[in-house]
Amino acid sequence: MSIFKETRNLLGGLGITLRHMLAKPVTIQYPEEKRTLPSRFRARIVLTRDPDGDERCVACYLCSAACPVDCISMQSGERPNGRRYAEWFRINFSRCIFCGLCAEACPTLAIQMTPDYEFCKRDIREMIYEKEDLLIDGCGKDDSYNFYRHAGIGVTQPRGEGLEETRPVDARSLMP
Amino acid sequence: MTADPVDIALFAAKLGAVFFAVLTLAAYLVFAERRILAWIQDRKGPNRVGPFGLLQPLADVIKLLTKEDLVPAAADRWLFYLAPAMAAIPALLIFSVIPFGAPLTIAGHTLPLLIADLNVGLLFFLALSSIAVYGVAIGGWASNSKYSLLGGIRGLAQLISYELSMGLALVPVVMMSRSFSMTDIVTAQQSMPFIVYQPLAFIIFLISITAECRRIPFDLPEAEGELVAGFHTEYSGMRFGLFFVGEYINIIVLGGLAATFFLGGWHGPLLPPVIWFSIKTLAFAFLMIWLRGTLPRLRYDQLMHLGWKILTPLALFNILVTAWLLFLTS
């Protein structure tokens, strides 16, 4: 008879809710307890340095071009040896949507995302981070990569000194 | 009652205590519901205001009182003002006929632990529970909004489908205790609560008063999935709060009635009578919350079907069987 089946279903449902009532809640009490975030979590953006301690950013504008909300702006400059750098670099975090496209676009691994998601300010202008605020002392996620060891031929080191390079061949000496 | 000042003082104290207890209990039932529903859903619920969130009802009341009291431009003003009171006051009044403890004797004065020992207490309850639905209907009508109106109409239509079976489920109780007075009904259950003799009537009564509370699975007048908030869509601030608290007073009162009619009232071994009554009432309140966390809302026609085609015939059949058995044993 269907009434017995339905009564059993009803009691079964009550049993399930009772079991969940006695189970431990999954809630994390946020300000007191915090979960450990994965290292690839996308939050506050930083500018990292290469292993030698020089800043990685070469002011190529790829991050600001990739940014869907246009929150990154900079002015490129050039050192006497031809090495490019950012004269100023600015991220407006009040616009940033933490999509991570800038970090993906970056050819030198300079711009990276960190798991630090807790930053808020009373004054919205304080959400505009300048280069000094963004630049950190470490290498971020890759502690061996140095762009100018692999590319930017002839800018910071003579031709042929790069890691994947061979020394240039003297065409005149290449006799058959 | 003679105009003895001690009697009057005792009565006033009793009145104040009951008022305070019922309203506080209703406020904390809101809190309990939020916590228990949260546990059912693997959450923690409100636990920020005070230790374990125990001051949450106070915070809710402050919030409701300081909210803007909004009356829609097209609303029928006076009915709109009146409706929340009509929903909450009958619920409170019903409590006046529920005996919540054995009579006390203080300094030679006997103090029956109920407000008014009416000899038609049961009929008084049935009448008032029908009036309470006018709050819903009038609130829905006076708001002049389509959702409210639909909620109000549903409230009335729901009333006619469960009220009949609720009344009929109580007939066997009256037949067995041979009285409409709540005190006599409780006294008749001194040896054995009526639930033992009348399990079917108890189940019918339980389903009917769940509908009377207008709670899931019978919360058709509210039906937040379909009607925004049903009859109280247009209400804000403490007027909404009155509807809300009325619902919870209703749970307590109907829990008290279920205890009185079927579970032996304040009778029970070992513990003091008032404690037994509270346990039975709160167990019913817990059942209501538990059901809310478990069941989906019935469709409109399903409620009608349940009320008219199943509960009412069953209740009538139960009356016949009870009458036959009583006739045979007498």
Chai-1 contact restraints between the chains, C-beta under 6 A:
chainA,res_idxA,chainB,res_idxB,connection_type,confidence,min_distance_angstrom,max_distance_angstrom,comment,restraint_id
A,G13,B,T294,contact,1.0,0.0,6.0,A-B,restraint_1
A,L14,B,T294,contact,1.0,0.0,6.0,A-B,restraint_2
A,T17,B,I40,contact,1.0,0.0,6.0,A-B,restraint_3
A,T17,B,G293,contact,1.0,0.0,6.0,A-B,restraint_4
A,T17,B,T294,contact,1.0,0.0,6.0,A-B,restraint_5
A,H20,B,I40,contact,1.0,0.0,6.0,A-B,restraint_6
A,H20,B,D42,contact,1.0,0.0,6.0,A-B,restraint_7
A,M21,B,W39,contact,1.0,0.0,6.0,A-B,restraint_8
A,M21,B,I40,contact,1.0,0.0,6.0,A-B,restraint_9
A,P25,B,D42,contact,1.0,0.0,6.0,A-B,restraint_10
A,P25,B,R43,contact,1.0,0.0,6.0,A-B,restraint_11
A,P25,B,K44,contact,1.0,0.0,6.0,A-B,restraint_12
A,V26,B,D42,contact,1.0,0.0,6.0,A-B,restraint_13
A,T27,B,R43,contact,1.0,0.0,6.0,A-B,restraint_14
A,T27,B,K44,contact,1.0,0.0,6.0,A-B,restraint_15
